[in-house]
Amino acid sequence: MADIGIDLNRFILEEERKHPNATGSLTQALMSIEAASKIIASQVRKAGLAGILGKAGKTNVQGEEVQKLDELSNEILIDMLSDSGEFYALASEELDEPIYPEKGKNAKYVIAFDPLDGSSNIDVNVSIGTIFSIHRRIGDGVENFLQEGYKQVAAGYIIYGSSTMFVFSTGNGVNGFTLDPSVGMFLLSHPDMKLPEKGKIYSINEANEKKWIDENLKKFIDALKDEGYTSRYIGSMVADVHRTLIKGGIFGYPADKKNVNGKLRLLYEASPMSFLITQAGGKATTGKEDILNIKPHEIHQRVPVFLGSKKEIDQLLSFIGS
Ligand code: P6P
């Protein structure tokens, strides 16, 4: 295990050295994400002052109003990732279709990202985040993004909260790095992150209870209440998943009568977060199948999401599993 305090770049390079055939492409790819995240963090931290709060007046492919910080974060990521030359294609929550950077024509990887998830919380100063998912390039078009989640090469998020953290996995466990703004470096603060086998928290928007499709879901939540669980729901996926990764328990965004496939997107929310939770010893399911086994059919498709500690996920499936 790497020493606490080692910086992210050195950690990534040491990971590369463990793979004799590595070409350095993934290293460069991850470092370009890191660089973009530092710029986004600086914009997020001063958003209230820089007059970039508030709605940009446009709506994205999800039909959601786009806030200026969303647009800015999306542009920063597109510029930095395209310029790295390490990505053949980029897919973003903010783009209807993938883009194919000129410098990435011979690149080995593709990346899907949510540039600033939880953006409805920007104006009220609640933690928000960037989520990313990296796959190997397998072809020349959108099929690159329609790969099962278990095939991800790397996945991670950056949470802009009380501190800025970079949490990621390349398939060998999960490590968390905290930004030291005084030196502009992410330093290893959470080595080899593991979910507790069982938590004490459930995280779900109970306001939607009347719309839940499976009535056994309410029975499951009531069972947790009877066991003395507490409820924590921030309404920003990165923040709710980050807490679940550290404290355990369960986070869910189920299908309901309004969102019949759930609200969260498979490619750049559910799949990368499920990869991390699974790498950290937890589980992730739609309630019917393991999220990492789903073969996407569309880059913006939505899925029901339940992820967290083994105990709570197994208990959930005993109530709602097919
Ligand atoms: P609701 C934020 O808009 C988001 O996409 C996720 O970050 C979050 O988990 C979810 O939506 C919250 O949705 O319907 O509970 O407000």
Boltz pocket constraint, residues with backbone or C-beta under 6 A from the ligand:
constraints:
  - pocket:
      binder: B
      contacts: [[A, 117], [A, 118], [A, 119], [A, 120], [A, 205], [A, 235], [A, 236], [A, 237], [A, 238], [A, 240], [A, 253], [A, 263], [A, 264]]
      max_distance: 6.0
